[in-house]
């Protein structure tokens, strides 16, 4: 069987994460496919939640939506998969951000209010904390729970932003897309068996000064 991204087979489960039954539908689909995942990576995102309609105030619905897909869904999926897997689930990895650890530096943005929305970092900070809570609560099930806080990944940002961001990193660069996978592979390997409840920062040293 031909491999795709290192996998022999990929199953797509399409669901609206804002649906109150989203997790139920995911679990039902997993049962029907007779899948028993060993690793859960929570990494949902909806850019619509970061849009300022007017002025400086972010609409309440965008706060609620962001908490829903980035905190409530990861929590519900974690608990439901633990109950479903009968000992199969070994790792939960929550994708956080350096902005869940430190506040954004407004000097690197043209308009920090619009380009660095307040709900993004706030929810990521909550995700880092629930990682610790779940690490304690699921330890007796031999499930490890960790989060990864990535720094800026070079993509479609302006050249000016890339230059400003890179100037604040000891490595003088943004992360490349290929650099985000190593830590995930490490956390799912036996080399990380004693790492639990940690927030691993992968940012080239951006947050150390």
C-alpha positions as CSV (number, residue, x, y, z in Angstrom):
1,X,0.0,0.0,0.0
2,X,1.4,3.4,-1.0
3,X,2.4,5.6,1.9
4,X,1.2,9.2,2.2
5,X,3.1,11.5,4.6
6,X,4.5,8.4,6.3
7,X,1.1,6.7,6.8
8,X,-0.1,3.6,5.1
9,X,-3.7,4.8,5.2
10,X,-5.4,8.1,6.0
11,X,-9.0,8.3,7.1
12,X,-10.8,11.7,6.7
13,X,-13.5,12.5,9.3
14,X,-15.2,15.8,8.4
15,X,-17.1,17.5,11.2
16,X,-18.0,21.0,12.2
17,X,-16.2,21.6,15.5
18,X,-18.8,24.2,16.5
19,X,-21.5,21.6,16.5
20,X,-22.4,20.5,20.0
21,X,-22.3,16.9,18.8
22,X,-18.9,17.3,17.1
23,X,-17.0,15.0,19.5
24,X,-19.8,12.4,19.5
25,X,-19.7,12.3,15.7
26,X,-15.9,11.9,15.7
27,X,-16.0,9.1,18.3
28,X,-18.8,7.4,16.4
29,X,-16.8,7.5,13.2
30,X,-13.7,6.1,14.9
31,X,-15.8,3.2,16.3
32,X,-17.3,2.5,12.9
33,X,-13.8,2.4,11.4
34,X,-12.6,0.2,14.3
35,X,-9.7,2.6,14.9
36,X,-7.9,2.8,18.2
37,X,-5.5,5.8,18.1
38,X,-2.4,5.8,20.2
39,X,-1.8,9.6,19.8
40,X,-4.1,12.6,19.7
41,X,-2.8,15.9,18.4
42,X,-5.1,18.9,19.0
43,X,-4.4,21.6,16.5
44,X,-7.6,23.2,15.3
45,X,-7.8,26.8,14.1
46,X,-10.3,29.2,12.6
47,X,-8.9,32.5,11.4
48,X,-12.4,34.0,11.4
49,X,-12.1,34.2,15.2
50,X,-9.3,36.8,15.0
51,X,-11.1,39.4,12.9
52,X,-11.9,42.8,14.6
53,X,-15.2,44.1,13.3
54,X,-14.5,47.6,14.4
55,X,-12.4,49.6,16.8
56,X,-10.5,47.6,19.4
57,X,-13.2,45.3,20.8
58,X,-13.3,41.7,19.7
59,X,-16.8,40.4,19.4
60,X,-17.9,38.0,22.2
61,X,-18.8,35.3,19.8
62,X,-15.2,35.1,18.6
63,X,-14.0,34.6,22.2
64,X,-16.5,31.8,22.6
65,X,-15.7,30.2,19.3
66,X,-12.0,30.2,20.0
67,X,-12.4,28.7,23.4
68,X,-14.7,26.0,21.9
69,X,-12.3,24.7,19.2
70,X,-9.1,25.3,21.0
71,X,-9.9,24.3,24.6
72,X,-13.3,22.6,25.0
73,X,-12.9,20.3,21.9
74,X,-9.4,19.2,22.9
75,X,-10.6,18.5,26.5
76,X,-13.7,16.5,25.3
77,X,-11.7,14.5,22.7
78,X,-9.0,13.7,25.2
79,X,-11.5,12.3,27.7
80,X,-13.6,10.5,25.2
81,X,-10.6,8.8,23.5
82,X,-9.3,7.7,26.8
83,X,-12.6,6.0,27.5
84,X,-12.8,4.6,24.0
85,X,-9.3,3.2,23.6
86,X,-9.2,0.8,26.5
87,X,-5.6,1.4,27.1
88,X,-4.6,2.2,23.5
89,X,-4.2,6.0,23.9
90,X,-0.7,6.8,25.0
91,X,0.0,10.4,24.0
92,X,-2.0,13.7,23.9
93,X,-0.2,16.6,22.3
94,X,-1.7,20.1,22.4
95,X,-0.4,22.6,19.9
96,X,0.0,25.9,21.8
97,X,2.0,29.0,20.9
98,X,4.7,31.2,22.4
99,X,1.9,33.7,22.7
100,X,0.4,31.5,25.3
101,X,3.6,32.1,27.3
102,X,4.5,35.7,26.5
103,X,2.5,38.7,25.2
104,X,3.1,39.7,21.5
105,X,5.7,42.4,20.9
106,X,3.7,45.2,19.1
107,X,6.9,46.5,17.5
108,X,7.0,43.7,15.0
109,X,3.5,44.3,13.6
110,X,2.1,47.0,11.4
111,X,-1.1,46.9,13.3
112,X,-0.8,44.6,16.4
113,X,-4.4,44.9,17.4
114,X,-5.5,43.3,14.1
115,X,-2.5,41.1,13.3
116,X,-2.1,39.7,16.9
117,X,-5.6,39.1,18.3
118,X,-5.9,39.0,22.0
119,X,-8.1,35.8,22.1
120,X,-5.5,33.7,20.3
121,X,-2.8,34.0,23.0
122,X,-5.3,33.9,25.9
123,X,-6.8,30.6,24.7
124,X,-3.4,29.1,24.1
125,X,-2.4,30.0,27.6
126,X,-5.5,28.1,28.8
127,X,-4.6,25.2,26.6
128,X,-1.1,25.0,28.2
129,X,-2.7,24.9,31.7
130,X,-5.3,22.2,30.8
131,X,-2.3,20.2,29.5
132,X,-1.0,20.1,33.0
133,X,-4.4,19.3,34.5
134,X,-4.9,16.4,32.1
135,X,-1.3,15.2,32.7
136,X,-2.1,14.7,36.3
137,X,-5.6,13.3,35.9
138,X,-4.6,10.8,33.1
139,X,-1.3,9.7,34.6
140,X,-2.8,6.6,36.2
141,X,-4.1,5.6,32.8
142,X,-0.4,5.7,31.5
143,X,-1.3,8.6,29.2
144,X,1.2,11.4,28.8
145,X,-0.1,14.9,28.0
146,X,2.2,17.6,26.8
147,X,1.9,20.8,24.8
148,X,4.2,22.4,22.2
149,X,4.5,26.2,21.9
150,X,5.9,27.0,18.5
151,X,7.4,30.3,17.6
152,X,6.7,32.1,14.3
153,X,6.8,29.8,11.2
154,X,8.0,31.4,8.0
155,X,5.1,31.4,5.5
156,X,3.4,34.3,3.8
157,X,4.3,37.1,6.1
158,X,5.7,40.3,4.7
159,X,9.5,40.6,4.3
160,X,9.5,43.4,6.9
161,X,7.7,41.3,9.5
162,X,10.1,38.4,8.9
163,X,13.0,40.7,9.3
164,X,11.6,42.3,12.6
165,X,10.7,38.9,14.0
166,X,14.0,37.3,13.2
167,X,15.9,40.2,14.7
168,X,14.4,39.2,18.1
169,X,15.5,35.6,17.9
170,X,19.0,34.4,19.0
171,X,19.0,32.3,15.8
172,X,18.1,35.3,13.7
173,X,15.4,33.4,11.8
174,X,11.8,32.2,11.8
175,X,11.0,28.5,12.0
176,X,10.8,26.6,8.7
177,X,7.7,24.4,8.1
178,X,10.0,21.3,8.3
179,X,11.1,22.2,11.8
180,X,7.8,21.6,13.4
181,X,7.6,17.9,13.1
182,X,10.7,16.8,15.1
183,X,9.3,17.6,18.5
184,X,6.1,15.8,17.7
185,X,8.0,12.7,16.6
186,X,10.0,12.9,19.8
187,X,7.0,13.2,22.1
188,X,5.4,10.1,20.5
189,X,8.6,8.1,20.8
190,X,9.9,6.0,23.7
191,X,12.7,8.5,24.2
192,X,10.2,10.8,25.9
193,X,8.5,8.4,28.3
194,X,9.2,10.5,31.4
195,X,8.1,13.8,29.8
196,X,4.6,14.6,31.0
197,X,2.7,17.8,31.7
198,X,5.3,19.9,30.0
199,X,5.0,22.9,27.6
200,X,7.9,22.5,25.2
201,X,8.9,25.8,23.5
202,X,10.2,25.5,20.0
203,X,11.1,29.0,18.9
204,X,14.8,29.3,18.3
205,X,15.2,31.1,21.6
206,X,12.7,33.9,20.8
207,X,11.2,33.9,24.3
208,X,14.4,33.7,26.4
209,X,15.1,37.5,26.3
